Amino acid sequence: MKLMHLFSLQHSKFAYRADLILYGIMSVSLATLLIIVGPQNQWLNLLGFALMGLVSWTLIEYVLHRFVLHGLRPFSAWHAEHHQHPAALISSPTILSASLIAGLVFLPALIMAGVWHAWALTFGVLTGYFAYSITHHAIHHWRTNNIWLRQCKHWHALHHSPTRQLGHYGVTSAFWDHVFHTGYAAKNNS
């Protein structure tokens, strides 16, 4: 029973905030490791891998949201809970997200590109995930006059709308919704 609690989507305030803080610390730690300890003669190459990881996060976010959270059980049932209670402190369990990042990003990159490139790519994806977590929290819990965040809030509200067609899967970016034509309201409003 205790093991299943590790995979709970509903978190206490402490666990929810600890997850955000943990990913923030991990991002800063990896950046520090790459800058201070990383091979100086590969700095530009490592920067490229980090940027590739950061940019690829937007596609990872879109694919996970569209095909896993809205299509694959038990994840779709868990995600439906978020749609029913959008202000609840619901997020991916840290053990799950950290395991996925380690197993699907770091390890393949380690095997294919070596340790420093793996750390750089992981840093980019991890930072993207951290930005997503903060953005998604802000969308549901903050009031703001920031134009970009207001656009994200509007886009995500279309996703949460009970009368919407399936779509609007991007949280930090609507780019992939435009590429795959899943941003229906934006298309209809233009």
GUBAGU-724032 format. One record per residue (C-alpha): residue number from 1; residue in three letters; y, z, x. Coordinates in nm, 2 decimals, padded with zeros to 4 digits. Example, Ala and Ser with C-alpha at 12.3 -4.5 7.8 and 13.67 -1.06 7.14 Angstrom:
<recs>
(rec 1; 'ALA'; (-00.45; 00.78; 01.23))
(rec 2; 'SER'; (-00.11; 00.71; 01.37))
</recs>
This chain:
<recs>
(rec 1; 'MET'; (00.00; 00.00; 00.00))
(rec 2; 'LYS'; (00.24; 00.08; 00.29))
(rec 3; 'LEU'; (00.18; -00.26; 00.44))
(rec 4; 'MET'; (00.29; -00.44; 00.12))
(rec 5; 'HIS'; (00.61; -00.24; 00.13))
(rec 6; 'LEU'; (00.69; -00.42; 00.46))
(rec 7; 'PHE'; (00.69; -00.75; 00.25))
(rec 8; 'SER'; (00.90; -00.62; -00.03))
(rec 9; 'LEU'; (01.20; -00.84; -00.12))
(rec 10; 'GLN'; (01.40; -00.56; -00.28))
(rec 11; 'HIS'; (01.55; -00.34; 00.00))
(rec 12; 'SER'; (01.72; -00.01; 00.02))
(rec 13; 'LYS'; (02.09; -00.03; 00.14))
(rec 14; 'PHE'; (01.97; 00.10; 00.48))
(rec 15; 'ALA'; (01.69; -00.16; 00.52))
(rec 16; 'TYR'; (01.91; -00.44; 00.40))
(rec 17; 'ARG'; (02.20; -00.35; 00.63))
(rec 18; 'ALA'; (01.96; -00.28; 00.92))
(rec 19; 'ASP'; (01.82; -00.63; 00.88))
(rec 20; 'LEU'; (02.17; -00.78; 00.92))
(rec 21; 'ILE'; (02.25; -00.56; 01.21))
(rec 22; 'LEU'; (01.91; -00.63; 01.38))
(rec 23; 'TYR'; (01.97; -01.01; 01.36))
(rec 24; 'GLY'; (02.33; -00.97; 01.49))
(rec 25; 'ILE'; (02.20; -00.76; 01.78))
(rec 26; 'MET'; (01.93; -01.01; 01.86))
(rec 27; 'SER'; (02.18; -01.30; 01.85))
(rec 28; 'VAL'; (02.42; -01.12; 02.09))
(rec 29; 'SER'; (02.13; -01.01; 02.31))
(rec 30; 'LEU'; (01.99; -01.36; 02.34))
(rec 31; 'ALA'; (02.33; -01.50; 02.42))
(rec 32; 'THR'; (02.38; -01.24; 02.68))
(rec 33; 'LEU'; (02.04; -01.31; 02.83))
(rec 34; 'LEU'; (02.10; -01.69; 02.84))
(rec 35; 'ILE'; (02.45; -01.65; 03.00))
(rec 36; 'ILE'; (02.38; -01.37; 03.25))
(rec 37; 'VAL'; (02.01; -01.42; 03.35))
(rec 38; 'GLY'; (01.95; -01.79; 03.25))
(rec 39; 'PRO'; (01.94; -02.05; 03.52))
(rec 40; 'GLN'; (02.30; -02.16; 03.60))
(rec 41; 'ASN'; (02.20; -02.51; 03.70))
(rec 42; 'GLN'; (02.06; -02.57; 03.34))
(rec 43; 'TRP'; (02.35; -02.42; 03.15))
(rec 44; 'LEU'; (02.46; -02.74; 02.98))
(rec 45; 'ASN'; (02.10; -02.82; 02.89))
(rec 46; 'LEU'; (02.05; -02.47; 02.75))
(rec 47; 'LEU'; (02.37; -02.51; 02.55))
(rec 48; 'GLY'; (02.24; -02.83; 02.40))
(rec 49; 'PHE'; (01.92; -02.66; 02.30))
(rec 50; 'ALA'; (02.11; -02.37; 02.14))
(rec 51; 'LEU'; (02.33; -02.62; 01.95))
(rec 52; 'MET'; (02.02; -02.81; 01.84))
(rec 53; 'GLY'; (01.87; -02.48; 01.71))
(rec 54; 'LEU'; (02.19; -02.39; 01.53))
(rec 55; 'VAL'; (02.23; -02.73; 01.36))
(rec 56; 'SER'; (01.86; -02.75; 01.28))
(rec 57; 'TRP'; (01.89; -02.42; 01.09))
(rec 58; 'THR'; (02.07; -02.60; 00.81))
(rec 59; 'LEU'; (01.77; -02.83; 00.76))
(rec 60; 'ILE'; (01.53; -02.53; 00.79))
(rec 61; 'GLU'; (01.73; -02.34; 00.53))
(rec 62; 'TYR'; (01.73; -02.64; 00.29))
(rec 63; 'VAL'; (01.35; -02.71; 00.33))
(rec 64; 'LEU'; (01.26; -02.34; 00.29))
(rec 65; 'HIS'; (01.48; -02.30; -00.01))
(rec 66; 'ARG'; (01.38; -02.62; -00.18))
(rec 67; 'PHE'; (01.00; -02.65; -00.11))
(rec 68; 'VAL'; (00.89; -02.29; -00.03))
(rec 69; 'LEU'; (01.12; -02.06; -00.24))
(rec 70; 'HIS'; (01.12; -02.31; -00.54))
(rec 71; 'GLY'; (00.77; -02.46; -00.50))
(rec 72; 'LEU'; (00.52; -02.24; -00.33))
(rec 73; 'ARG'; (00.36; -01.93; -00.47))
(rec 74; 'PRO'; (00.39; -01.64; -00.41))
(rec 75; 'PHE'; (00.73; -01.72; -00.26))
(rec 76; 'SER'; (00.86; -01.89; -00.57))
(rec 77; 'ALA'; (00.78; -01.59; -00.78))
(rec 78; 'TRP'; (00.95; -01.36; -00.53))
(rec 79; 'HIS'; (01.26; -01.59; -00.53))
(rec 80; 'ALA'; (01.27; -01.59; -00.91))
(rec 81; 'GLU'; (01.34; -01.22; -00.88))
(rec 82; 'HIS'; (01.66; -01.31; -00.68))
(rec 83; 'HIS'; (01.76; -01.55; -00.95))
(rec 84; 'GLN'; (01.71; -01.28; -01.22))
(rec 85; 'HIS'; (01.90; -01.02; -01.02))
(rec 86; 'PRO'; (02.14; -01.20; -00.79))
(rec 87; 'ALA'; (02.34; -00.89; -00.70))
(rec 88; 'ALA'; (02.03; -00.69; -00.60))
(rec 89; 'LEU'; (01.98; -00.63; -00.23))
(rec 90; 'ILE'; (01.70; -00.89; -00.20))
(rec 91; 'SER'; (01.62; -01.08; 00.12))
(rec 92; 'SER'; (01.33; -01.19; 00.32))
(rec 93; 'PRO'; (01.14; -00.90; 00.48))
(rec 94; 'THR'; (01.24; -00.87; 00.85))
(rec 95; 'ILE'; (00.88; -00.87; 00.96))
(rec 96; 'LEU'; (00.83; -01.21; 00.78))
(rec 97; 'SER'; (01.14; -01.38; 00.90))
(rec 98; 'ALA'; (01.10; -01.26; 01.26))
(rec 99; 'SER'; (00.74; -01.36; 01.27))
(rec 100; 'LEU'; (00.83; -01.71; 01.14))
(rec 101; 'ILE'; (01.10; -01.76; 01.39))
(rec 102; 'ALA'; (00.87; -01.64; 01.67))
(rec 103; 'GLY'; (00.57; -01.85; 01.56))
(rec 104; 'LEU'; (00.74; -02.16; 01.44))
(rec 105; 'VAL'; (01.04; -02.19; 01.68))
(rec 106; 'PHE'; (00.99; -01.98; 02.00))
(rec 107; 'LEU'; (00.62; -02.04; 02.07))
(rec 108; 'PRO'; (00.62; -02.42; 02.01))
(rec 109; 'ALA'; (00.94; -02.45; 02.22))
(rec 110; 'LEU'; (00.79; -02.24; 02.49))
(rec 111; 'ILE'; (00.48; -02.46; 02.51))
(rec 112; 'MET'; (00.68; -02.79; 02.50))
(rec 113; 'ALA'; (01.00; -02.70; 02.69))
(rec 114; 'GLY'; (00.96; -02.38; 02.89))
(rec 115; 'VAL'; (01.08; -02.03; 02.86))
(rec 116; 'TRP'; (01.46; -02.08; 02.89))
(rec 117; 'HIS'; (01.47; -02.37; 02.65))
(rec 118; 'ALA'; (01.26; -02.18; 02.41))
(rec 119; 'TRP'; (01.51; -01.88; 02.43))
(rec 120; 'ALA'; (01.80; -02.12; 02.38))
(rec 121; 'LEU'; (01.65; -02.30; 02.08))
(rec 122; 'THR'; (01.55; -01.96; 01.93))
(rec 123; 'PHE'; (01.90; -01.83; 01.99))
(rec 124; 'GLY'; (02.04; -02.12; 01.79))
(rec 125; 'VAL'; (01.80; -02.09; 01.50))
(rec 126; 'LEU'; (01.83; -01.71; 01.50))
(rec 127; 'THR'; (02.21; -01.73; 01.49))
(rec 128; 'GLY'; (02.19; -01.99; 01.21))
(rec 129; 'TYR'; (01.97; -01.75; 01.02))
(rec 130; 'PHE'; (02.21; -01.46; 01.08))
(rec 131; 'ALA'; (02.50; -01.68; 00.96))
(rec 132; 'TYR'; (02.30; -01.77; 00.65))
(rec 133; 'SER'; (02.22; -01.40; 00.58))
(rec 134; 'ILE'; (02.59; -01.30; 00.61))
(rec 135; 'THR'; (02.70; -01.60; 00.40))
(rec 136; 'HIS'; (02.44; -01.54; 00.13))
(rec 137; 'HIS'; (02.54; -01.17; 00.11))
(rec 138; 'ALA'; (02.91; -01.27; 00.10))
(rec 139; 'ILE'; (02.84; -01.52; -00.18))
(rec 140; 'HIS'; (02.68; -01.25; -00.40))
(rec 141; 'HIS'; (02.89; -00.95; -00.30))
(rec 142; 'TRP'; (03.23; -01.03; -00.16))
(rec 143; 'ARG'; (03.56; -01.15; -00.32))
(rec 144; 'THR'; (03.75; -01.38; -00.09))
(rec 145; 'ASN'; (04.02; -01.63; -00.06))
(rec 146; 'ASN'; (03.85; -01.81; 00.23))
(rec 147; 'ILE'; (03.83; -02.18; 00.12))
(rec 148; 'TRP'; (03.49; -02.25; 00.29))
(rec 149; 'LEU'; (03.33; -01.93; 00.14))
(rec 150; 'ARG'; (03.47; -02.01; -00.20))
(rec 151; 'GLN'; (03.32; -02.36; -00.18))
(rec 152; 'CYS'; (02.99; -02.20; -00.08))
(rec 153; 'LYS'; (03.01; -01.95; -00.37))
(rec 154; 'HIS'; (03.08; -02.24; -00.61))
(rec 155; 'TRP'; (02.79; -02.45; -00.48))
(rec 156; 'HIS'; (02.55; -02.15; -00.49))
(rec 157; 'ALA'; (02.67; -02.06; -00.84))
(rec 158; 'LEU'; (02.56; -02.41; -00.95))
(rec 159; 'HIS'; (02.22; -02.33; -00.80))
(rec 160; 'HIS'; (02.20; -02.00; -00.99))
(rec 161; 'SER'; (02.33; -02.15; -01.32))
(rec 162; 'PRO'; (02.07; -02.11; -01.59))
(rec 163; 'THR'; (02.16; -02.46; -01.73))
(rec 164; 'ARG'; (02.15; -02.64; -01.39))
(rec 165; 'GLN'; (01.90; -02.90; -01.28))
(rec 166; 'LEU'; (01.71; -02.81; -00.98))
(rec 167; 'GLY'; (01.93; -02.86; -00.68))
(rec 168; 'HIS'; (02.21; -02.71; -00.47))
(rec 169; 'TYR'; (01.96; -02.56; -00.22))
(rec 170; 'GLY'; (02.20; -02.54; 00.08))
(rec 171; 'VAL'; (02.37; -02.21; 00.12))
(rec 172; 'THR'; (02.56; -02.24; 00.45))
(rec 173; 'SER'; (02.60; -02.62; 00.41))
(rec 174; 'ALA'; (02.57; -02.87; 00.13))
(rec 175; 'PHE'; (02.50; -03.15; 00.38))
(rec 176; 'TRP'; (02.12; -03.18; 00.31))
(rec 177; 'ASP'; (02.18; -03.17; -00.07))
(rec 178; 'HIS'; (02.40; -03.47; -00.03))
(rec 179; 'VAL'; (02.15; -03.65; 00.20))
(rec 180; 'PHE'; (01.86; -03.59; -00.04))
(rec 181; 'HIS'; (02.07; -03.62; -00.36))
(rec 182; 'THR'; (01.99; -03.27; -00.48))
(rec 183; 'GLY'; (02.36; -03.18; -00.54))
(rec 184; 'TYR'; (02.38; -03.31; -00.89))
(rec 185; 'ALA'; (02.69; -03.13; -01.02))
(rec 186; 'ALA'; (02.89; -03.24; -00.71))
(rec 187; 'LYS'; (02.78; -03.60; -00.78))
(rec 188; 'ASN'; (02.87; -03.58; -01.15))
(rec 189; 'ASN'; (03.22; -03.43; -01.07))
(rec 190; 'SER'; (03.32; -03.70; -00.83))
</recs>
